[in-house]
Amino acid sequence: MACLGSLFTPLKKLWTRLHSKNKKRKGISILYQDVMSCPSEDVHVLWSMLVESGSAHHSSRSK
């Protein structure tokens, strides 16, 4: 029985990670659509600053 537990634990962790990432992507997609539908230029500027800081953060993490 312990053998089955050691087999399913990594699979359960992988399953959880895959589904949590999809939720985050869906949330970002909804936020992006809301930002693009907003007529205020300030919102678009803030969005571009957020995207640029996020891409800089990801590039520094990958080094």
N, C-alpha and C positions, 0 to 999 in steps of 0.2 A: 504494500500500500504506500509506503514511503517513496518507492520508485515512481509511482504514478504522480505523487505530489511534486517530486523534483522535475518531472517531465512537464507538468501543466503549469507550474509557477512561471517559468520564462514565457510561455505562450500567453498566459493571462496578462503579464506585464506588457508584452508586445501588443496585444489586442487593445489594452487600455491606452497605450501611447498613440496608436494609429487613430483611434476614435477621438482622442482629445485634440489632436492636431487638426482634424477635419472641422471640429467645432470652432477652433480659433480661426481657421481660414474662412469659414463661413461668416464669422463675425466681422472680420476685416473686409470681406466682400460687401457686406451690408453697409458698413461704415463708409467704404469707398463710394458706393452708390449714393448714399445720403450726402456726402461731401460734394460730389459732382453735380447733384441736383440743386445745391444751394447757390443762390445768385450772388452772394456776398464774396467779393474778391479776397477779403481778409481770411475767410475760411480756406480758400484755395491756397493762399500763401502759407498758412499754418500747416496744411496737409503736406505741401511740398517740403517744408522744413522737417516735418515728422518723418517723411519717407527718406529724405537725405540722411538724417541722423540715424535712422534704422539701418540703412545700407552701409553707412560708415561703421556702425557697431558690428554688423555681421562680417564685414571684411577684416576688421581688427581681430575678431574672434577666430577666424579661419587661419590666421597667420601663425 
